[in-house]
Amino acid sequence: MWRAIGAYRIASLVYVMVLIVRNVDRYENPLAAGPVLALMVGWTAFATAAFSRPQWRGWPMLIADLAVSLVVVIVSPYVVGQATLNDGVPTLAVAWLGAPVLAWAVSGGRRRGLAAALVLGGADVLVRDRLHPSTLNGVALMVLAGFVVGLVARLAVDAEERMQRAIELEAATRERERLARDIHDSVLQVLALVQRRGAHLDGEAGELARLAGQQEAKLRMLIADGPAGPPAGEEGEADLRTVLGRFASDTVSIASPATPVPLPVRAAEAVGAAVGATLDNVARHAGPAARAWVLLEDDDTAITISVRDDGPGFPAGRLEEAASQGRLGVAQSIRGRVADLGGTVEIYSQPGEGTEVELRVPRRGRSGRTGGRS
């Protein structure tokens, strides 16, 4: 687009030269047209070369470009003559005025393009004592050009960014598929063999077989769904199903909706960490062989995650006793994270009946959702 603006500068300068030669006999001070034309030729050459370099496309060049065009417009009444301008003869700049407008539009979008168009269009109107229809038409076309080119430039930038993200995603997917093939042919088969051969054994051998089975399940999910961490989407959201899916194993079952459950990335990470801490407590207190079930529910106002296990449970007051002894795992790792999101945590347990932990996080700042503390 910058090269196109450079081509426009040169073409519009040629058009200006033709008009000056054609109308010079009508000018009030025809000799003064020479220095002005020399200024336009010199600035066209300099600006075309300068804007071809990305490091020169900042505010100093943009303001200088606008200022030179304003100078050409302001001196037009002296060179052309006020009476001649009132008769509809264009200023010395004519279509050359469009170059700064296009430069501003490409550099900053439609708002910046409109600003430049209004400044130059206003100057073109102010130097005349009487408005002519051709003058108003020129200003209107310049304003439209600034708006449309700025919009197209912004859309082009967005499209290029989307294309870059798509290319990166495709490259990451291909690399993951390559790693998946290698892992499937080696590591997964070994882990599966260890799990099958040791499943019926007791003691440490049986425990190693169980751990091998868990790692096999997690590794299969990793190479199937990609990294466990939630990547930021176009709107900074992550699918909570993917975040919780990394905890699935032969002892942890995950149940979630069929459709995505989007949350802001930071919120999704915090919820995932709270669920992970809950499952760590299950393994620590209910034993490594204890089973756990994770249920993810999504409604219009909140997201609810229920984690239930078949462990021995604990009597009422046990959490308060642990907190008084300085063991703050539940308070900080689970309740603290959820509370930072404006949510709540409820824990239900009875000796011999297992434990259920319910985490509820309210929806906030999404279209069609309502926020609030649950």
C-alpha positions as CSV (number, residue, x, y, z in Angstrom):
1,M,0.0,0.0,0.0
2,W,2.9,2.3,0.7
3,R,4.3,1.6,-2.8
4,A,0.8,2.4,-4.2
5,I,0.8,5.8,-2.4
6,G,4.3,6.5,-3.9
7,A,2.9,5.8,-7.4
8,Y,-0.1,8.1,-6.6
9,R,2.3,10.9,-5.6
10,I,4.1,10.8,-8.9
11,A,1.0,10.4,-11.0
12,S,-0.8,13.3,-9.2
13,L,2.3,15.5,-9.6
14,V,2.3,14.9,-13.4
15,Y,-1.4,15.9,-13.4
16,V,-0.6,19.1,-11.4
17,M,2.1,20.0,-14.0
18,V,-0.3,19.6,-16.8
19,L,-2.9,21.8,-15.1
20,I,-0.3,24.5,-14.3
21,V,0.9,24.6,-17.9
22,R,-2.7,24.8,-19.1
23,N,-3.8,27.5,-16.6
24,V,-0.6,29.5,-16.1
25,D,-1.8,32.4,-18.4
26,R,-4.7,32.9,-16.0
27,Y,-2.6,33.1,-12.9
28,E,-2.1,36.4,-11.1
29,N,1.6,35.7,-10.5
30,P,2.6,33.1,-12.9
31,L,6.3,33.3,-12.1
32,A,5.6,32.3,-8.5
33,A,4.2,29.0,-9.7
34,G,7.8,27.8,-10.5
35,P,9.1,27.7,-6.9
36,V,5.9,26.1,-5.7
37,L,6.1,23.5,-8.4
38,A,9.8,22.9,-7.5
39,L,8.8,22.4,-3.9
40,M,6.2,19.8,-4.9
41,V,8.6,17.9,-7.1
42,G,11.3,17.9,-4.4
43,W,8.9,16.8,-1.7
44,T,7.4,14.1,-3.9
45,A,10.8,12.6,-4.5
46,F,11.8,12.8,-0.8
47,A,8.5,11.6,0.6
48,T,8.3,8.6,-1.8
49,A,11.7,7.5,-0.8
50,A,11.1,8.2,3.0
51,F,7.8,6.4,3.2
52,S,9.3,3.3,1.5
53,R,11.3,2.7,4.7
54,P,9.2,1.5,7.7
55,Q,11.3,3.4,10.3
56,W,10.4,6.7,8.6
57,R,6.6,6.2,8.7
58,G,6.2,7.9,12.1
59,W,4.6,11.1,13.2
60,P,7.4,13.5,12.1
61,M,7.1,12.4,8.4
62,L,3.3,12.3,8.6
63,I,3.1,15.9,10.0
64,A,5.7,17.2,7.6
65,D,3.8,15.7,4.7
66,L,0.6,17.4,5.8
67,A,2.4,20.7,6.4
68,V,3.9,20.8,2.9
69,S,0.5,20.3,1.4
70,L,-1.0,23.0,3.6
71,V,1.7,25.4,2.4
72,V,0.9,24.7,-1.2
73,V,-2.8,25.3,-0.6
74,I,-2.2,28.5,1.5
75,V,0.0,30.1,-1.2
76,S,-2.4,29.3,-4.0
77,P,-4.4,32.6,-3.7
78,Y,-1.2,34.6,-4.1
79,V,0.0,32.6,-7.1
80,V,-3.4,31.9,-8.8
81,G,-5.3,34.9,-7.7
82,Q,-8.4,35.1,-5.5
83,A,-10.7,36.0,-8.4
84,T,-9.4,33.1,-10.5
85,L,-9.9,30.7,-7.6
86,N,-13.5,32.1,-7.2
87,D,-14.1,31.2,-10.8
88,G,-13.5,27.5,-10.0
89,V,-9.9,27.2,-11.0
90,P,-8.3,24.6,-8.6
91,T,-5.5,25.4,-6.2
92,L,-2.0,24.5,-7.2
93,A,-2.1,21.2,-5.3
94,V,-5.3,19.7,-6.9
95,A,-5.2,15.9,-6.6
96,W,-1.7,16.1,-5.0
97,L,-3.5,16.8,-1.8
98,G,-4.7,13.2,-1.7
99,A,-1.3,11.8,-1.0
100,P,-1.0,12.9,2.7
101,V,-4.6,11.8,3.3
102,L,-3.8,8.3,2.0
103,A,-0.5,8.2,4.0
104,W,-2.4,9.1,7.2
105,A,-5.1,6.5,6.4
106,V,-2.7,3.7,5.8
107,S,-0.6,4.5,8.9
108,G,-3.5,4.8,11.4
109,G,-6.8,3.7,9.9
110,R,-10.0,5.5,8.9
111,R,-10.0,8.0,11.8
112,R,-6.5,9.3,11.0
113,G,-7.4,9.4,7.3
114,L,-10.5,11.4,8.1
115,A,-8.6,13.9,10.2
116,A,-6.1,14.6,7.4
117,A,-8.8,14.9,4.9
118,L,-10.8,17.4,7.0
119,V,-7.7,19.5,7.6
120,L,-6.7,19.8,4.0
121,G,-10.3,20.0,2.8
122,G,-11.0,22.8,5.3
123,A,-7.9,24.7,4.1
124,D,-8.9,24.4,0.5
125,V,-12.3,25.9,1.4
126,L,-10.9,28.7,3.5
127,V,-8.6,30.1,0.9
128,R,-11.6,30.9,-1.4
129,D,-13.9,33.8,-0.9
130,R,-16.7,31.9,-2.7
131,L,-17.4,28.2,-2.8
132,H,-17.7,26.4,-6.1
133,P,-19.4,23.0,-6.6
134,S,-16.2,21.5,-7.9
135,T,-14.4,22.5,-4.6
136,L,-17.0,20.8,-2.5
137,N,-16.9,17.7,-4.7
138,G,-13.2,17.5,-4.3
139,V,-13.4,17.8,-0.5
140,A,-16.1,15.1,-0.3
141,L,-14.0,12.8,-2.5
142,M,-10.9,13.3,-0.3
143,V,-12.9,12.6,2.9
144,L,-14.4,9.4,1.4
145,A,-10.9,8.4,0.2
146,G,-9.5,8.9,3.7
147,F,-12.3,6.8,5.3
148,V,-12.3,3.9,2.8
149,V,-8.5,3.6,2.4
150,G,-8.1,3.7,6.2
151,L,-10.8,1.0,6.6
152,V,-9.2,-1.2,4.0
153,A,-5.7,-0.8,5.5
154,R,-7.0,-1.9,8.9
155,L,-8.7,-4.9,7.4
156,A,-5.6,-5.8,5.5
157,V,-3.5,-5.7,8.7
158,D,-6.1,-7.8,10.6
159,A,-6.1,-10.3,7.7
160,E,-2.3,-10.5,7.7
161,E,-2.3,-11.2,11.5
162,R,-4.9,-13.9,11.1
163,M,-2.9,-15.5,8.3
164,Q,0.2,-15.5,10.4
165,R,-1.6,-17.1,13.3
166,A,-3.0,-19.8,11.0
167,I,0.4,-20.5,9.6
168,E,1.9,-20.8,13.1
169,L,-1.0,-23.1,14.1
170,E,-0.5,-25.3,11.1
171,A,3.2,-25.6,11.8
172,A,2.5,-26.5,15.4
173,T,-0.1,-29.1,14.4
174,R,2.3,-30.7,11.9
175,E,5.0,-30.9,14.6
176,R,2.6,-32.4,17.1
177,E,1.5,-35.0,14.6
178,R,5.2,-35.9,13.9
179,L,5.9,-36.2,17.6
180,A,2.7,-38.2,18.1
181,R,3.8,-40.8,15.6
182,D,7.2,-41.1,17.2
183,I,5.8,-41.3,20.7
184,H,3.1,-43.8,19.7
185,D,5.7,-46.1,18.2
186,S,7.9,-46.0,21.3
187,V,6.9,-44.5,24.6
188,L,3.2,-45.3,24.5
189,Q,3.7,-48.9,23.6
190,V,6.2,-49.4,26.4
191,L,3.9,-47.8,29.0
192,A,0.9,-49.9,27.8
193,L,3.0,-53.0,28.1
194,V,4.1,-52.2,31.6
195,Q,0.5,-51.5,32.6
196,R,-0.7,-54.8,31.1
197,R,2.1,-56.9,32.5
198,G,1.9,-55.5,36.0
199,A,-1.8,-54.9,36.5
200,H,-2.3,-58.2,38.4
201,L,0.8,-57.8,40.6
202,D,0.8,-56.6,44.2
203,G,3.2,-54.2,46.0
204,E,5.5,-51.8,44.3
205,A,5.3,-53.6,41.0
206,G,1.5,-53.1,40.8
207,E,1.9,-49.5,41.8
208,L,4.4,-48.9,39.0
209,A,2.0,-50.5,36.5
210,R,-0.9,-48.3,37.7
211,L,1.3,-45.2,37.4
212,A,2.4,-46.3,33.9
213,G,-1.3,-46.6,32.9
214,Q,-2.0,-43.1,34.2
215,Q,1.0,-41.6,32.3
216,E,-0.1,-43.4,29.1
217,A,-3.6,-41.9,29.3
218,K,-2.2,-38.4,29.9
219,L,0.3,-38.7,27.2
220,R,-2.3,-39.8,24.7
221,M,-4.5,-36.8,25.5
222,L,-1.5,-34.5,25.3
223,I,-0.5,-35.5,21.8
224,A,-4.2,-35.6,20.7
225,D,-5.2,-32.2,22.0
226,G,-2.0,-30.3,22.1
227,P,-0.3,-28.6,25.1
228,A,-2.3,-28.6,28.3
229,G,-1.9,-24.9,28.8
230,P,-4.8,-22.9,27.4
231,P,-3.7,-20.8,24.4
232,A,-5.2,-17.4,24.0
233,G,-7.8,-17.2,21.3
234,E,-8.7,-14.3,19.1
235,E,-10.7,-12.8,22.0
236,G,-8.3,-13.9,24.8
237,E,-10.4,-16.9,25.8
238,A,-9.7,-20.6,26.4
239,D,-12.0,-23.6,26.3
240,L,-12.3,-24.9,29.9
241,R,-13.0,-28.4,28.6
242,T,-9.4,-28.5,27.2
243,V,-8.0,-27.2,30.5
244,L,-9.7,-29.8,32.6
245,G,-9.1,-32.6,30.1
246,R,-5.4,-32.7,31.0
247,F,-6.4,-34.3,34.4
248,A,-8.1,-37.3,32.8
249,S,-6.6,-40.7,33.7
250,D,-7.6,-44.2,34.5
251,T,-8.6,-43.0,38.0
252,V,-10.1,-39.6,37.0
253,S,-13.1,-39.3,34.7
254,I,-14.1,-36.0,33.1
255,A,-17.7,-35.2,32.0
256,S,-18.2,-31.9,30.1
257,P,-20.7,-30.3,27.7
258,A,-20.5,-31.1,24.0
259,T,-20.0,-27.4,23.1
260,P,-17.0,-25.2,24.1
261,V,-17.0,-23.6,27.6
262,P,-15.0,-20.3,27.0
263,L,-13.4,-18.3,29.8
264,P,-10.8,-15.6,29.8
265,V,-7.4,-17.3,29.7
266,R,-6.3,-16.2,33.2
267,A,-9.6,-17.3,34.7
268,A,-9.4,-20.7,32.9
269,E,-5.9,-21.1,34.2
270,A,-7.0,-20.3,37.8
271,V,-10.0,-22.7,37.6
272,G,-7.7,-25.4,36.2
273,A,-5.2,-24.9,39.1
274,A,-8.0,-25.1,41.6
275,V,-9.3,-28.4,40.1
276,G,-5.7,-29.7,40.0
277,A,-5.3,-28.9,43.7
278,T,-8.5,-30.7,44.5
279,L,-7.4,-33.8,42.7
280,D,-4.1,-33.7,44.4
281,N,-5.9,-33.8,47.7
282,V,-7.9,-36.8,46.5
283,A,-4.7,-38.7,45.7
284,R,-3.0,-37.6,49.0
285,H,-5.8,-38.3,51.4
286,A,-7.9,-41.0,49.7
287,G,-5.0,-43.0,48.3
288,P,-3.5,-43.3,44.8
289,A,-6.1,-45.9,43.8
290,A,-9.1,-43.7,44.7
291,R,-11.3,-42.8,41.8
292,A,-12.5,-39.3,41.1
293,W,-15.2,-37.8,38.9
294,V,-15.1,-34.3,37.5
295,L,-18.4,-32.8,36.2
296,L,-18.3,-29.5,34.3
297,E,-21.6,-27.6,33.9
298,D,-22.2,-24.3,32.1
299,D,-25.3,-22.1,32.4
300,D,-26.2,-18.5,31.7
301,T,-24.8,-17.1,34.9
302,A,-22.0,-19.3,36.1
303,I,-19.7,-22.3,35.5
304,T,-19.9,-25.1,38.0
305,I,-17.2,-27.8,38.4
306,S,-18.0,-30.7,40.8
307,V,-15.2,-33.1,41.9
308,R,-16.3,-36.2,43.7
309,D,-14.2,-39.1,45.0
310,D,-14.8,-42.5,46.5
311,G,-12.3,-42.0,49.4
312,P,-13.0,-42.4,53.1
313,G,-14.3,-38.9,53.6
314,F,-13.7,-36.8,56.8
315,P,-15.8,-35.7,59.7
316,A,-17.2,-32.2,60.1
317,G,-14.8,-29.6,61.4
318,R,-11.7,-31.3,59.9
319,L,-11.0,-28.5,57.5
320,E,-11.2,-25.9,60.2
321,E,-8.8,-28.0,62.4
322,A,-6.3,-28.3,59.5
323,A,-6.4,-24.5,59.0
324,S,-5.8,-23.8,62.6
325,Q,-2.7,-26.1,62.4
326,G,-1.3,-24.0,59.6
327,R,-2.2,-26.5,56.8
328,L,-3.9,-24.1,54.3
329,G,-3.9,-26.1,51.1
330,V,-7.7,-26.0,50.7
331,A,-8.0,-22.4,51.8
332,Q,-5.3,-21.0,49.5
333,S,-5.0,-23.4,46.6
334,I,-8.7,-23.9,46.1
335,R,-10.8,-21.4,47.9
336,G,-8.4,-18.5,47.3
337,R,-8.2,-19.0,43.5
338,V,-11.9,-19.3,43.1
339,A,-12.6,-16.3,45.4
340,D,-10.3,-14.2,43.3
341,L,-12.7,-14.9,40.4
342,G,-15.7,-13.9,42.5
343,G,-16.8,-17.5,42.9
344,T,-17.5,-19.8,45.8
345,V,-16.4,-23.3,46.9
346,E,-18.6,-25.8,48.8
347,I,-17.2,-29.0,50.3
348,Y,-19.5,-31.9,51.3
349,S,-18.1,-35.0,53.1
350,Q,-19.0,-37.7,55.6
351,P,-16.8,-40.5,57.0
352,G,-17.1,-43.5,54.7
353,E,-19.0,-41.6,52.0
354,G,-16.2,-39.8,50.0
355,T,-16.0,-36.1,49.4
356,E,-17.5,-33.7,46.9
357,V,-16.1,-30.3,46.1
358,E,-18.2,-27.8,44.1
359,L,-16.5,-24.8,42.5
360,R,-18.8,-22.2,41.1
361,V,-17.4,-19.3,39.1
362,P,-19.7,-16.5,37.8
363,R,-19.8,-15.3,34.2
364,R,-18.5,-11.8,33.7
365,G,-18.1,-9.4,30.7
366,R,-19.4,-11.7,28.0
367,S,-22.2,-10.9,25.5
368,G,-25.4,-12.5,26.4
369,R,-24.1,-13.4,29.9
370,T,-24.7,-11.8,33.2
371,G,-22.2,-11.4,36.0
372,G,-22.4,-11.4,39.7
373,R,-21.3,-13.3,42.7
374,S,-22.8,-16.8,43.2
